Amino acid sequence: MTEINTILPKDLFVQMINLQTQKEKSADIWENSPYKDLVKLQSNNVGNVGETFMQNICDICQIEAHVDGSKTKELGGGVGDGLILNKSIEIKTSHRGSNSPSFQHELGETPWKSEFMVFIDVAPDSIYLTIIKNFGEEFYKSGVKCEPYFPTKSITWRKGTGAFKLDTTIKINEENIIKGYTFKIGDNVNLDELKTFILLKIE
């Protein structure tokens, strides 16, 4: 047994850091994910990944799109992150939390301005793409459930002022695949099916 007076407090602290680091590593759901670097990005850069991803997907699928949130936001009062098929869209990108199978979306202070909402939810092994016709201002402020898309979830409005927030889950996304609101992107994706999905959702 080590004499207590031979252990320096600073060394003990380092040991505790190492112990906690090992615990985190063993619980890291992203360790072997191809998307693991996403969780290291600042939130605004996570958003940039989602926007550029959506633009490139549309390019590949030969769908008319002009997505660049930095330009629309700079205009002051600009609507959403750009256009797909001449419809204004707001793109929200989130990655799954390590401790829960949920995705947290910060919707901003006036999320109802765009015509469509695009949610890109990233799990370690797949990407969930959800496209819905946007809700109106009254709905956002009502606090009611987001049926039919997220029937167990309501939009949070902190203290009746400021930004709105919506959380969704893997379970909801999997159910929405069946309902036709969500497209799951994994290792093998049929681009024709993805194109059809986008065209059907944004009209």
Helices and strands as residue ranges (DSSP letters): G 4-6, H 9-26, G 36-40, H 43-60, E 65-67, H 69-74, E 82-84, E 87-95, E 102-108, G 111-113, E 116-123, E 126-133, H 137-142, E 145-146, E 150-154, E 156-157, G 158-160, E 164-169, H 170-179, E 182-185, H 191-201
